[in-house]
C-alpha cells in the first residue's frame, strides 16, 4: 500500500455511526488514515466526526440550524451536498484526500453522487448504497469512474452481512488508491464514440490513424454509461476534439429506453466550443433488454438480438423525424467547429442489405430530414458511402487534418511507438 493514504468517509453520522466507524476501523487497520464527514442534519452523533455537519453546512453558506429549518428534507440534503462538494474539492486540491468512500440509502446516495461527480477521473470514489446500479440513478448524475456496491442487509445497524459489504468497500477504495495510475497523457487526447466492432467498425481504422498523427484516441462504448462518461470527460477539458459517430443513446432517450446517457448527450462539446465531427451512427434503432418482454409498441418491427442483454428494433419514419430534429437542435447550437457527416448507404452494420434492420425507406427519411435541418456554419457532408467504409474514415480525417492545419485543433505529439 502506498504510504500516507487519506480516505474521506462521507455519511450521516447521526443514523449511520456504527457503519461509518466500522469502515474507518477497516481502513486504519491497513495502515491508512480515514476522516469522517458528517452530512446529517437533524440528529446528534454519538462520536465526534473529523468534519462536522456544522462545517458542511457552513461551506454551503448556511448555519446548520437554518438548514434543519428549511422544512423539506430534499432541500436540506441538497444544501448539505453543496457544502460536502466544496469541502471535498478543497481537501483534494490540497492533497489531503486520495480517495472517497460514501455510504447511504437514497438520501445519502443522492448527496454522494454530487460529491463523486465533482471529482476528476482517476481519483478513487466508491459508494456503498441501497440503490447500487439502480435505474433510480439517472446516468447524468454518475461520475465516469464511480464504483458502487449494494449495501445488502445493512440499512439499520451492523450485522455479519453488512460487515462483509462495508469491509469490501473499505478494501476496494484502499486498493484503488494504492494502484491507480494517474490519468495523464503526453499526447493530446481525442474522444471517439463507438458501439462495438460488430456494429460500428470505423474505429479499427480511425484509432491507429489518430495515433500516427500524435494523438491518443479514447473510444467510448455508447450504451448509456459510455456516452455519459464521454460527456463528463469533455466537460473536464480532457479532449482536443471529438469524433461523435454513435448517436444511438439519443434515440434511446427519446423512446424511454434504459440504454441512454441522459438528455444532455451531444451538448457538452458544442457548449464548450470543442471541435467535433458528428455522424448519426446506429441512431435509427431503439435498444431494449433482450431478457425482457418486447414492449407492445415494438412488436412486429425488425429485431436484432446482439446478445442476451441487449437487442434493437428499428424506429418508425415519424420517430426518425423526431430524432433528426432533436439531434439537429443540439448540433446547430454548437459554438465551436462542427461537421456533420451523413452516409447515404447506411449507419451501422445491421442496416446493410440482407441484415435484420435493413430499411432503405426509413434511412431516406433520415437523409431528407438532416438535409433540411442542419444549418450553417455546421459543415454538412452528404456522403455516398456507408459509415463502416474506409472512405468514411478518410473523409472524417480530412476534416480533422484541415482543422489541425488551420490551428483549430492542437497539433499532435510525434511518437515512434504508435501507441
C-alpha positions as CSV (number, residue, x, y, z in Angstrom):
1,X,0.0,0.0,0.0
2,X,1.2,3.5,-0.8
3,X,2.2,5.4,2.4
4,X,0.3,8.4,3.6
5,X,-3.1,7.5,2.1
6,X,-6.0,9.6,3.4
7,X,-9.6,8.3,2.8
8,X,-12.6,10.6,3.3
9,X,-15.7,8.7,4.5
10,X,-19.0,10.5,4.0
11,X,-22.3,9.7,5.6
12,X,-24.9,10.8,8.1
13,X,-23.2,10.2,11.5
14,X,-26.5,10.6,13.5
15,X,-28.0,7.5,11.8
16,X,-25.0,5.6,10.5
17,X,-22.4,6.0,13.3
18,X,-21.7,2.3,13.7
19,X,-21.3,1.7,10.0
20,X,-19.1,4.8,9.4
21,X,-16.8,3.9,12.3
22,X,-16.6,0.3,11.2
23,X,-15.3,1.3,7.8
24,X,-12.9,3.7,9.4
25,X,-11.5,0.9,11.5
26,X,-11.1,-1.3,8.4
27,X,-9.1,1.4,6.7
28,X,-6.9,2.3,9.6
29,X,-6.2,-1.4,10.3
30,X,-4.5,-1.5,6.9
31,X,-2.2,1.5,7.8
32,X,-4.1,4.3,6.1
33,X,-5.8,7.3,7.6
34,X,-9.5,8.0,7.5
35,X,-11.7,11.0,8.3
36,X,-15.4,11.0,8.6
37,X,-17.5,13.9,7.2
38,X,-20.9,14.1,8.8
39,X,-23.6,15.2,6.4
40,X,-26.6,14.6,8.7
41,X,-28.9,17.4,9.6
42,X,-31.2,16.6,12.5
43,X,-29.6,14.2,14.9
44,X,-26.5,14.4,17.2
45,X,-23.9,11.8,16.5
46,X,-22.6,9.6,19.3
47,X,-19.0,10.4,18.4
48,X,-17.1,13.4,17.1
49,X,-16.6,13.2,13.3
50,X,-13.4,14.8,11.9
51,X,-15.6,17.1,9.7
52,X,-18.8,18.1,11.5
53,X,-22.2,18.7,9.9
54,X,-22.0,22.3,11.1
55,X,-18.8,22.8,9.0
56,X,-20.5,21.1,6.0
57,X,-23.5,23.5,6.3
58,X,-21.2,26.5,6.7
59,X,-19.4,25.5,3.4
60,X,-22.8,25.8,1.8
61,X,-23.3,29.3,3.2
62,X,-25.8,28.4,6.0
63,X,-25.9,27.6,9.7
64,X,-26.8,24.0,10.4
65,X,-29.9,25.1,12.3
66,X,-31.1,27.1,9.3
67,X,-30.6,24.0,7.0
68,X,-32.7,22.0,9.5
69,X,-35.5,24.5,9.4
70,X,-35.8,24.5,5.6
71,X,-38.8,22.4,6.2
72,X,-38.1,20.0,3.4
73,X,-35.7,17.0,3.7
74,X,-34.8,17.2,0.0
75,X,-33.9,20.8,0.1
76,X,-31.9,20.3,3.3
77,X,-29.8,17.4,1.9
78,X,-29.3,19.3,-1.4
79,X,-27.8,22.2,0.6
80,X,-25.6,19.7,2.6
81,X,-24.5,18.2,-0.7
82,X,-23.4,21.6,-1.8
83,X,-21.2,22.0,1.3
84,X,-19.8,18.5,1.0
85,X,-18.8,19.1,-2.6
86,X,-16.9,22.3,-1.7
87,X,-15.1,20.8,1.3
88,X,-14.2,17.6,-0.6
89,X,-12.8,19.6,-3.6
90,X,-10.8,21.8,-1.2
91,X,-9.3,18.7,0.5
92,X,-8.5,17.1,-2.8
93,X,-6.8,20.3,-4.2
94,X,-4.6,20.5,-1.1
95,X,-3.6,16.8,-1.4
96,X,-5.3,15.9,1.9
97,X,-7.5,13.2,0.5
98,X,-6.7,10.5,-2.1
99,X,-10.0,8.6,-2.1
100,X,-13.6,9.0,-1.1
101,X,-16.0,6.4,0.4
102,X,-19.6,7.4,0.8
103,X,-22.4,5.5,2.5
104,X,-26.2,5.9,2.2
105,X,-29.7,4.9,1.4
106,X,-31.4,7.0,-1.3
107,X,-30.8,10.2,0.7
108,X,-27.1,9.6,1.3
109,X,-26.6,8.3,-2.3
110,X,-28.2,11.5,-3.7
111,X,-25.6,13.5,-1.9
112,X,-22.7,11.1,-2.7
113,X,-23.5,11.3,-6.4
114,X,-22.9,15.1,-6.3
115,X,-19.6,14.7,-4.5
116,X,-18.2,11.9,-6.6
117,X,-19.3,13.6,-9.9
118,X,-17.3,16.7,-8.9
119,X,-14.0,14.8,-8.6
120,X,-11.7,14.2,-11.6
121,X,-11.2,10.9,-13.3
122,X,-8.7,8.7,-11.5
123,X,-9.5,9.9,-8.0
124,X,-10.9,6.7,-6.5
125,X,-14.5,7.1,-5.5
126,X,-16.8,4.4,-4.0
127,X,-20.4,4.5,-2.9
128,X,-22.0,1.9,-0.6
129,X,-25.7,2.3,-1.4
130,X,-29.0,0.5,-1.2
131,X,-29.7,1.5,-4.8
132,X,-26.4,0.4,-6.4
133,X,-26.7,0.5,-10.2
134,X,-30.5,1.1,-9.9
135,X,-32.5,2.7,-12.7
136,X,-33.4,5.3,-10.0
137,X,-30.0,6.8,-10.6
138,X,-30.0,8.9,-13.7
139,X,-27.0,8.5,-16.0
140,X,-26.1,12.2,-15.9
141,X,-25.5,12.0,-12.1
142,X,-22.8,9.4,-12.4
143,X,-19.0,10.1,-12.4
144,X,-17.4,8.2,-15.2
145,X,-15.3,6.1,-12.9
146,X,-17.5,5.8,-9.8
147,X,-17.7,2.4,-8.2
148,X,-20.7,1.1,-6.3
149,X,-21.6,-1.9,-4.1
150,X,-25.0,-2.8,-2.9
151,X,-25.5,-2.2,0.8
152,X,-27.1,-5.5,1.5
153,X,-28.8,-6.1,4.8
154,X,-27.4,-3.1,6.5
155,X,-29.9,-0.3,6.4
156,X,-30.2,-0.2,10.2
157,X,-27.4,-1.5,12.4
158,X,-24.3,-3.7,11.9
159,X,-24.6,-7.4,11.2
160,X,-22.4,-10.1,9.6
161,X,-23.7,-9.5,6.1
162,X,-23.4,-5.7,6.5
163,X,-19.9,-6.0,7.7
164,X,-18.9,-8.1,4.7
165,X,-20.1,-5.4,2.4
166,X,-18.6,-2.5,4.3
167,X,-15.3,-4.2,4.7
168,X,-15.2,-4.9,0.9
169,X,-15.9,-1.3,0.2
170,X,-13.1,-0.2,2.5
171,X,-10.7,-2.6,0.9
172,X,-11.8,-1.6,-2.6
173,X,-11.2,2.1,-2.1
174,X,-7.8,1.4,-0.5
175,X,-6.8,-0.9,-3.3
176,X,-7.8,1.7,-5.9
177,X,-5.8,4.4,-4.1
178,X,-2.8,2.1,-4.0
179,X,-2.8,1.0,-7.6
180,X,-4.4,3.9,-9.6
181,X,-2.3,5.2,-12.5
182,X,-2.8,9.0,-12.8
183,X,-4.9,9.8,-15.9
184,X,-2.2,11.9,-17.7
185,X,-1.1,11.8,-21.3
186,X,1.9,13.3,-23.2
187,X,-0.3,13.4,-26.3
188,X,-3.5,15.4,-26.9
189,X,-6.5,13.2,-26.4
190,X,-9.3,12.7,-28.9
191,X,-12.7,11.2,-28.0
192,X,-14.3,8.6,-30.3
193,X,-17.9,7.4,-29.8
194,X,-18.5,3.8,-30.9
195,X,-20.7,0.8,-30.4
196,X,-18.5,-2.2,-30.7
197,X,-16.8,-3.5,-33.8
198,X,-19.6,-5.8,-34.9
199,X,-21.9,-2.8,-35.3
200,X,-19.6,0.2,-36.0
201,X,-16.2,-0.8,-37.2
202,X,-14.8,2.6,-38.2
203,X,-12.7,2.8,-35.1
204,X,-10.5,-0.1,-36.3
205,X,-9.0,2.2,-38.9
206,X,-9.7,5.5,-37.2
207,X,-7.8,5.0,-34.0
208,X,-4.4,3.9,-35.5
209,X,-4.6,6.9,-37.9
210,X,-5.0,9.2,-35.0
211,X,-2.1,7.6,-33.2
212,X,0.1,8.1,-36.2
213,X,-0.8,11.8,-36.1
214,X,0.4,12.0,-32.5
215,X,-2.9,11.8,-30.6
216,X,-4.2,9.5,-28.0
217,X,-7.7,8.2,-29.1
218,X,-10.1,7.2,-26.3
219,X,-13.0,5.1,-27.6
220,X,-16.3,5.1,-25.7
221,X,-18.9,2.3,-25.9
222,X,-22.1,4.3,-26.3
223,X,-24.5,2.1,-24.4
224,X,-25.6,4.6,-21.8
225,X,-22.8,5.0,-19.4
226,X,-20.2,5.2,-22.1
227,X,-21.7,8.3,-23.6
228,X,-22.2,9.7,-20.2
229,X,-18.6,9.2,-19.4
230,X,-17.6,10.9,-22.6
231,X,-19.7,13.9,-21.9
232,X,-18.3,14.1,-18.4
233,X,-14.7,14.0,-19.6
234,X,-15.4,16.6,-22.3
235,X,-16.7,18.8,-19.5
236,X,-13.4,18.4,-17.7
237,X,-11.4,19.6,-20.7
238,X,-9.9,16.2,-21.4
239,X,-10.1,16.2,-25.2
240,X,-8.9,18.5,-28.0
241,X,-11.5,17.1,-30.4
242,X,-14.5,14.6,-30.6
243,X,-15.5,12.1,-33.2
244,X,-19.1,11.5,-32.1
245,X,-20.2,8.8,-34.5
246,X,-22.6,6.7,-32.4
247,X,-25.8,8.6,-31.5
248,X,-27.9,5.6,-30.5
249,X,-28.2,7.0,-27.0
250,X,-30.2,9.9,-28.3
251,X,-32.7,7.7,-30.0
252,X,-32.9,5.7,-26.8
253,X,-33.6,8.7,-24.5
254,X,-36.4,9.9,-26.8
255,X,-38.1,6.5,-26.7
256,X,-37.6,5.9,-23.0
257,X,-35.0,3.1,-23.3
258,X,-32.9,2.5,-20.2
259,X,-29.8,2.4,-22.5
260,X,-29.4,6.2,-22.5
261,X,-26.9,8.8,-21.4
262,X,-29.3,11.5,-20.4
263,X,-31.0,14.3,-22.3
264,X,-27.8,16.4,-22.3
265,X,-25.9,13.9,-24.5
266,X,-24.3,15.6,-27.5
267,X,-24.3,19.0,-25.9
268,X,-21.0,19.4,-23.9
269,X,-18.5,19.7,-26.8
270,X,-20.7,22.2,-28.6
271,X,-21.3,24.3,-25.5
272,X,-17.6,24.5,-24.7
273,X,-16.5,25.0,-28.4
274,X,-14.6,21.7,-28.6
275,X,-14.2,20.8,-32.3
276,X,-16.4,17.9,-33.2
277,X,-17.2,15.7,-36.1
278,X,-20.6,14.1,-35.8
279,X,-22.4,11.2,-37.6
280,X,-25.8,9.6,-36.8
281,X,-24.3,6.1,-36.3
282,X,-26.7,3.5,-35.1
283,X,-29.4,6.0,-34.2
284,X,-32.1,4.6,-36.4
285,X,-33.0,2.0,-33.8
286,X,-34.0,1.6,-30.2
287,X,-32.2,-0.6,-27.7
288,X,-34.2,-2.9,-25.5
289,X,-33.3,-5.6,-22.9
290,X,-33.2,-9.0,-24.7
291,X,-34.3,-10.7,-21.5
292,X,-37.4,-8.6,-21.0
293,X,-40.7,-8.9,-22.9
294,X,-40.7,-6.8,-26.0
295,X,-42.8,-3.7,-25.5
296,X,-46.1,-3.9,-27.3
297,X,-45.3,-0.8,-29.4
298,X,-42.2,-2.6,-30.8
299,X,-43.8,-5.9,-31.7
300,X,-43.7,-6.6,-35.4
301,X,-40.7,-4.4,-36.1
302,X,-37.4,-5.7,-37.5
303,X,-35.5,-7.0,-34.5
304,X,-31.8,-7.9,-33.8
305,X,-30.6,-9.6,-30.6
306,X,-27.0,-8.6,-30.1
307,X,-26.6,-10.8,-27.0
308,X,-28.7,-11.9,-24.0
309,X,-28.5,-8.4,-22.6
310,X,-29.3,-6.0,-25.4
311,X,-31.4,-6.1,-28.6
312,X,-32.5,-3.5,-31.0
313,X,-35.6,-2.7,-33.1
314,X,-35.9,-0.2,-35.9
315,X,-37.7,3.1,-35.5
316,X,-40.6,4.4,-37.5
317,X,-40.4,7.2,-40.0
318,X,-42.0,9.6,-37.6
319,X,-39.6,8.6,-34.8
320,X,-36.7,9.3,-37.1
321,X,-38.0,12.7,-38.0
322,X,-38.4,13.5,-34.3
323,X,-34.8,12.3,-33.6
324,X,-33.4,14.3,-36.5
325,X,-35.0,17.4,-35.0
326,X,-33.6,16.5,-31.6
327,X,-30.1,16.0,-32.9
328,X,-30.1,19.0,-35.3
329,X,-31.0,21.4,-32.5
330,X,-28.0,20.3,-30.5
331,X,-25.7,20.3,-33.5
332,X,-26.8,23.7,-34.7
333,X,-26.2,25.3,-31.3
334,X,-22.5,24.3,-31.2
335,X,-20.1,27.2,-30.6
336,X,-17.0,25.5,-32.0
337,X,-16.0,23.9,-35.3
338,X,-18.6,21.3,-36.2
339,X,-19.0,18.9,-39.1
340,X,-21.9,16.6,-39.7
341,X,-21.3,13.5,-41.9
342,X,-24.4,11.9,-43.4
343,X,-23.7,8.5,-45.0
344,X,-26.2,7.7,-47.8
345,X,-25.6,3.9,-47.7
346,X,-26.2,3.2,-44.0
347,X,-25.2,4.0,-40.5
348,X,-24.4,0.6,-38.9
349,X,-23.7,-3.0,-39.8
350,X,-27.2,-4.3,-39.2
351,X,-28.9,-1.9,-41.7
352,X,-27.0,-3.3,-44.7
353,X,-28.9,-5.2,-47.4
354,X,-29.8,-8.6,-46.2
355,X,-29.4,-7.7,-42.5
356,X,-32.2,-7.7,-39.9
357,X,-32.6,-4.0,-39.7
358,X,-32.3,-3.1,-43.3
359,X,-34.8,-0.3,-44.1
360,X,-33.8,1.9,-47.1
361,X,-37.0,3.9,-47.0
362,X,-36.6,4.7,-43.3
363,X,-32.9,5.7,-43.9
364,X,-34.0,8.1,-46.7
365,X,-36.3,9.8,-44.2
366,X,-33.2,10.4,-42.1
367,X,-31.3,11.8,-45.0
368,X,-34.1,14.1,-46.1
369,X,-34.6,15.4,-42.5
370,X,-31.0,16.1,-41.8
371,X,-30.5,17.8,-45.1
372,X,-33.3,20.2,-44.2
373,X,-32.4,20.7,-40.5
374,X,-28.6,21.0,-40.3
375,X,-27.7,24.7,-40.8
376,X,-24.6,26.7,-41.4
377,X,-22.0,27.2,-40.0
378,X,-22.1,23.4,-39.5
379,X,-20.3,21.7,-42.3
380,X,-22.9,19.2,-43.6
381,X,-21.4,16.5,-45.8
382,X,-23.7,14.1,-47.5
383,X,-21.6,11.1,-48.4
384,X,-22.2,8.3,-51.0
385,X,-20.9,5.6,-48.7
386,X,-21.6,3.5,-45.6
387,X,-20.4,4.6,-42.1
388,X,-18.2,1.5,-41.9
389,X,-16.5,2.1,-45.2
390,X,-12.8,3.1,-45.2
391,X,-13.7,6.1,-47.3
392,X,-15.9,7.4,-44.4
393,X,-12.9,7.4,-42.1
394,X,-10.8,9.2,-44.7
395,X,-13.5,11.9,-45.0
396,X,-13.5,12.4,-41.3
397,X,-9.7,12.5,-41.0
398,X,-9.6,15.0,-43.9
399,X,-11.7,17.4,-41.9
400,X,-9.7,16.8,-38.7
401,X,-6.4,17.4,-40.6
402,X,-7.7,20.6,-42.0
403,X,-8.7,21.8,-38.6
404,X,-5.2,20.9,-37.2
405,X,-3.5,22.8,-40.1
406,X,-5.6,25.9,-39.5
407,X,-5.0,25.9,-35.8
408,X,-8.5,24.9,-34.7
409,X,-7.1,21.7,-33.1
410,X,-3.9,21.4,-31.1
411,X,-1.2,19.6,-33.1
412,X,-0.4,16.0,-32.1
413,X,2.9,15.0,-30.4
414,X,5.1,12.8,-32.6
415,X,5.6,9.3,-31.4
416,X,7.8,6.5,-32.6
417,X,5.8,3.8,-30.9
418,X,2.5,4.4,-32.4
419,X,0.7,3.9,-29.1
